[in-house]
């Protein structure tokens, strides 16, 4: 799935692979996915070929179900459907759409799986059709339907997180208890670093070139996702790639990025986007109310102001 609306790089992955890690000789594998890439660090004894096959199988399955750039994807087929009957689709698409609809309700519409046409209007995606008819979407078993024939789906704000969860499950099924998995800037860490310590992950400070770390965190068993305004903007410094579904316009200035720690990457991915959309006041307010572990990096003139909510501070190393 080619995601031009990718999240900003949530991890300075090099910070996780220090010189000492190189001396320990971990196995590193990488590959392309969704217009971005994935990177995995495993113990030196890992079967890299088997792990790579498992990862590629998972990313291909998600791409075949949810890519808006593939005409043969289930999502694209649904978007082209001009009826209102039930459409059989991959079970994974049903699951992710159901999660997206629940996230829409949870965030008061700051996350919306029908935002695609608004995104496309600003040149950040290929989806056309009717925007804002999420109430007419329904999921039943392995089928979905829409009440308006021209309603379309855009799951780019949650599908990558789901894919990361699937990759983590696939590696666990192969017996990999110690792994650092990064997909397009989102991270799941399990077990321990080859040195025996906890995994450490860097969150980038927005606007730095070369990239520098704002914070170093220990995710523990949680997934980490970051959404930010710097990626893929064009035409104006303030015309960014994240669209507010409530206004059908690019997100207003205020927050540079939001990082979320959650039990799974699917949730972290969608919440990071929704909280960024909500802005520097409503976003932290919702995160506090819902006990979301999040780091908000707010624009404060030429500087960055941090807002931490939930248990995020408990995971900060530096």
VEXKOLMI-54978 format. One line per 10 residues: number of its first residue (from 1); their letters; for each residue y, z, x of C-alpha. Coordinates in pm, 1 decimal. Each point is the difference from the previous one (the first is absolute). Example, Ala and Ser with C-alpha at 12.3 -4.5 7.8 and 13.67 -1.06 7.14 Angstrom:
2
1	AS	-450.0:780.0:1230.0 | 344.0:-66.0:137.0;
! end
This chain:
318
1	XXXXXXXXXX	0.0:0.0:0.0 | 320.1:-116.7:174.5 | 246.5:280.7:-66.8 | 352.1:-103.0:84.4 | 104.0:324.2:-170.3 | -182.4:201.4:259.0 | 92.2:359.5:67.3 | 189.2:70.2:318.8 | -225.9:99.9:284.8 | -93.3:354.2:-88.2;
11	XXXXXXXXXX	-171.7:72.3:325.8 | 99.3:-49.1:357.9 | -367.0:-68.7:57.1 | 56.7:9.7:373.8 | 92.3:364.3:-39.2 | -352.6:62.9:-120.7 | -152.4:-178.6:297.5 | 155.3:182.3:292.3 | -83.3:-49.0:366.6 | -236.6:294.8:-22.5;
21	XXXXXXXXXX	-177.1:-169.9:-290.8 | -45.4:-309.9:211.9 | -164.2:211.4:265.7 | -239.5:137.9:-262.7 | -108.4:-356.5:-69.9 | 4.4:-22.4:-379.5 | -120.3:-318.8:-166.0 | 286.9:-198.2:-147.7 | -38.6:-284.3:-247.9 | 259.3:-200.3:-191.6;
31	XXXXXXXXXX	39.6:-297.9:-227.1 | 220.6:-175.0:-255.9 | 34.5:103.4:-364.0 | 243.6:-68.3:-282.7 | 255.5:-176.1:219.5 | 0.2:302.1:232.0 | -272.4:159.9:211.1 | -236.0:293.7:30.0 | -83.8:216.8:300.7 | -278.8:253.4:33.6;
41	XXXXXXXXXX	-81.1:250.0:274.8 | -359.0:125.7:19.3 | -209.3:189.4:254.8 | -101.8:-202.4:304.8 | -361.9:-14.3:-118.3 | 85.0:-167.2:-332.0 | -153.3:-334.9:-95.3 | 325.1:-196.9:-9.3 | -159.8:-315.3:-140.8 | -152.2:182.8:-296.2;
51	XXXXXXXXXX	323.1:185.7:-69.0 | 200.1:-322.4:14.1 | -235.6:-171.8:-244.1 | 28.2:289.9:-243.4 | 380.2:1.3:17.5 | 29.8:-375.4:-44.9 | -233.0:11.9:-300.5 | 221.0:259.3:-167.7 | 327.2:-181.3:67.6 | -145.7:-330.1:-120.6;
61	XXXXXXXXXX	-122.0:160.0:-322.8 | 343.4:148.8:-74.0 | 170.3:-326.8:89.0 | -232.0:-198.1:-229.5 | 75.0:237.2:-286.8 | 371.4:77.4:37.2 | 183.9:-256.4:211.6 | 291.5:-172.7:-175.0 | -10.3:-263.8:274.2 | -354.3:-121.6:-72.5;
71	XXXXXXXXXX	-44.6:-226.6:-299.4 | -364.7:103.6:-21.3 | 72.5:375.5:-3.7 | -74.6:188.5:-320.8 | 362.1:115.6:-17.4 | 133.8:-354.3:28.9 | -245.4:-120.0:-260.3 | 117.6:271.9:-237.9 | 363.5:-85.1:70.1 | -63.6:-364.9:-90.1;
81	XXXXXXXXXX	-180.8:94.5:-320.1 | 213.1:-83.9:-301.7 | -206.4:179.8:-259.4 | -26.1:363.0:-101.3 | -378.3:35.9:0.9 | -191.3:228.2:234.4 | -39.7:-160.5:344.8 | -302.4:102.1:211.9 | 110.9:94.4:351.6 | -132.0:191.5:300.4;
91	XXXXXXXXXX	-56.5:367.5:-61.1 | 232.4:79.8:289.9 | 287.4:-178.4:-174.7 | -63.4:202.9:-315.6 | 2.8:322.5:198.7 | 320.6:-80.6:187.3 | 179.8:-121.1:-313.1 | -96.5:321.2:-178.8 | 134.0:201.9:294.8 | 319.7:-207.9:-0.7;
101	XXXXXXXXXX	57.6:63.0:-369.5 | -50.0:372.0:51.4 | 245.2:-6.1:291.4 | 251.2:-179.0:-223.3 | -25.0:282.9:-252.3 | 13.4:265.1:272.1 | 321.5:-142.8:150.7 | 184.2:-98.7:-317.0 | -28.2:-370.5:77.3 | 107.2:13.8:365.1;
111	XXXXXXXXXX	-338.9:-157.7:71.0 | -93.7:-294.2:-222.1 | -287.8:-249.0:41.7 | 195.2:-270.9:-185.7 | 289.3:-7.1:250.4 | -123.5:-324.3:163.1 | 239.7:-244.6:-171.2 | 300.5:214.0:99.0 | -128.6:9.2:358.0 | -48.6:-376.3:-2.6;
121	XXXXXXXXXX	352.2:-56.2:-128.2 | 133.4:139.4:328.5 | -238.9:-204.7:212.1 | -246.4:272.2:95.4 | -309.2:-112.8:-190.1 | -168.9:-287.9:-183.0 | -41.2:153.9:-346.7 | 175.7:-144.2:-302.2 | -22.3:88.5:-367.9 | 118.3:280.7:-225.8;
131	XXXXXXXXXX	118.2:317.7:168.9 | -8.4:340.9:-163.8 | -282.9:-16.2:-252.9 | -225.8:262.0:158.0 | -40.6:174.6:-334.2 | -191.6:-306.5:-114.1 | -259.2:23.7:278.0 | -341.3:151.0:-68.1 | -316.2:70.1:200.2 | -347.7:19.5:-151.1;
141	XXXXXXXXXX	-311.3:9.2:214.2 | 7.1:-306.2:228.0 | 267.0:-185.4:-196.4 | 375.5:9.6:-47.0 | 240.0:-154.6:-249.3 | 368.6:-41.7:-78.3 | 187.4:-4.0:-326.8 | 248.2:-266.1:115.1 | -157.2:-324.9:130.3 | 249.0:-31.6:288.7;
151	XXXXXXXXXX	-33.2:354.9:135.8 | -105.4:7.3:365.7 | -135.4:260.1:240.4 | 126.4:97.1:344.1 | -208.4:268.6:172.0 | 143.7:-40.4:350.6 | 147.3:350.7:-14.0 | -339.7:164.5:-39.7 | -275.9:-245.3:99.2 | 44.2:54.4:373.8;
161	XXXXXXXXXX	-51.8:372.5:-44.8 | -311.4:-65.8:-205.3 | -129.4:-231.7:274.2 | 58.8:270.9:261.2 | -202.6:245.8:-207.2 | -281.6:-256.8:-24.0 | 5.6:-53.9:376.3 | -19.6:374.3:61.8 | -294.9:27.9:-239.3 | -177.4:-293.0:165.3;
171	XXXXXXXXXX	36.5:152.7:346.6 | -118.5:337.9:-129.2 | -306.6:-173.4:-145.4 | -74.3:-130.0:350.8 | 6.6:357.7:126.9 | 345.7:0.5:159.6 | 128.1:353.4:-48.0 | 277.4:-34.7:261.2 | 237.6:-289.4:-60.7 | 365.2:-96.5:-15.8;
181	XXXXXXXXXX	56.0:-289.3:-240.7 | 331.2:-182.1:-38.1 | 61.7:-283.3:-244.4 | 343.8:-158.2:-13.1 | 165.9:327.4:100.7 | -204.9:230.2:-223.1 | -241.6:248.2:155.6 | -312.9:197.4:-69.5 | -129.6:231.3:271.8 | -339.6:166.5:-16.6;
191	XXXXXXXXXX	-165.2:246.7:231.4 | 151.1:29.7:344.2 | 143.6:-199.9:288.7 | -252.5:-80.2:277.4 | 156.1:286.2:198.6 | -102.0:239.7:-277.5 | 354.2:66.3:-125.4 | 151.3:-92.8:-333.8 | 131.2:-350.5:-49.5 | 377.5:-32.9:37.5;
201	XXXXXXXXXX	199.3:-270.2:-176.1 | 360.6:-106.0:54.1 | 242.2:-75.6:-283.1 | 260.9:-250.4:109.8 | 369.6:74.9:0.4 | 159.2:-281.9:-202.5 | 229.8:-242.8:176.0 | -115.7:65.9:356.7 | -84.1:-283.7:239.0 | -223.5:55.5:181.9;
211	XXXXXXXXXX	-162.1:221.9:-260.3 | 25.5:374.7:52.4 | -169.9:283.1:-182.4 | 185.1:208.8:-256.5 | -290.9:241.5:-34.2 | -352.5:45.1:132.2 | -237.7:130.4:-265.3 | -357.0:119.7:-32.8 | -130.3:-167.3:-317.7 | -322.0:200.1:2.9;
221	XXXXXXXXXX	-212.3:-126.1:-288.9 | 296.8:-155.4:-179.3 | 108.6:-364.0:-8.6 | 348.5:-91.0:119.3 | 209.5:-284.8:-140.0 | 362.6:-92.2:62.7 | 227.9:-226.1:-200.4 | 335.8:-107.2:138.6 | 286.4:-240.7:-45.0 | 12.7:-168.1:340.6;
231	XXXXXXXXXX	-290.2:-243.4:-32.5 | 52.6:-354.4:-124.9 | 361.0:32.7:-113.4 | 216.1:-308.7:33.5 | 329.4:-154.1:-118.7 | 169.8:340.5:15.7 | -74.3:324.9:184.1 | -31.8:161.6:-343.9 | -214.3:-266.6:-167.6 | -335.5:158.4:65.1;
241	XXXXXXXXXX	-353.5:-85.1:-96.8 | -69.2:297.5:-228.7 | 99.2:-62.1:-360.7 | 86.6:274.4:-246.6 | -204.1:-84.8:-313.7 | 250.9:185.5:-213.7 | 286.4:-231.4:95.7 | -189.1:-308.2:126.7 | 228.5:16.1:305.3 | -53.6:96.0:365.5;
251	XXXXXXXXXX	-2.9:375.0:56.2 | 347.1:146.0:50.4 | 96.3:146.4:339.0 | -63.5:366.7:56.9 | -349.3:41.8:137.2 | -114.5:-175.2:317.0 | -365.9:92.7:-46.0 | -241.8:234.2:-174.1 | -329.2:119.0:148.9 | -264.3:159.7:-221.0;
261	XXXXXXXXXX	-312.8:196.8:82.0 | -259.5:-8.3:-277.7 | -370.3:48.3:-54.6 | -55.8:-376.8:-1.4 | 191.7:-300.1:131.4 | 18.0:-165.9:-341.8 | 209.9:289.6:-129.5 | 204.6:34.7:319.5 | 79.8:-373.1:-1.0 | 124.9:-12.2:-359.2;
271	XXXXXXXXXX	185.4:332.1:17.0 | 186.6:-95.4:318.4 | 132.2:-312.4:-170.7 | 86.6:176.4:-325.3 | 182.7:287.4:172.3 | 201.0:-245.0:208.5 | 97.8:-184.2:-316.4 | 112.9:325.5:-162.2 | 253.6:68.2:273.7 | 122.7:298.6:204.8;
281	XXXXXXXXXX	49.2:236.2:-292.5 | -255.2:-87.2:-267.5 | -272.6:-77.6:255.3 | -7.7:341.7:169.4 | 46.9:169.0:-339.0 | -313.2:-165.6:-138.5 | -192.2:69.0:320.8 | 89.1:369.6:-19.8 | -92.5:19.0:-368.0 | -336.0:-168.0:62.9;
291	XXXXXXXXXX	-65.1:177.5:333.9 | -14.7:-327.7:192.1 | -7.5:32.5:379.9 | 271.2:-245.3:100.6 | 256.5:-70.0:268.9 | 318.3:-168.7:-123.7 | 224.5:-156.1:262.5 | 339.9:-30.3:-165.9 | 288.2:-203.4:133.4 | 286.5:228.9:101.6;
301	XXXXXXXXXX	271.1:-222.2:140.4 | -134.2:-124.1:332.6 | -254.8:280.6:14.0 | -325.9:87.5:-179.3 | -42.4:314.6:-208.6 | -348.0:138.7:-64.5 | -126.2:143.2:-326.3 | -351.9:145.8:-2.3 | -182.7:90.6:-318.5 | -329.6:162.1:-87.6;
311	XXXXXXXX	-217.2:88.7:298.6 | 126.6:-279.3:224.6 | 159.4:240.9:247.5 | -340.3:162.2:54.2 | -123.5:-327.1:153.5 | 290.7:-54.4:238.0 | -92.2:33.4:368.5 | 336.2:-102.4:143.8;
! end
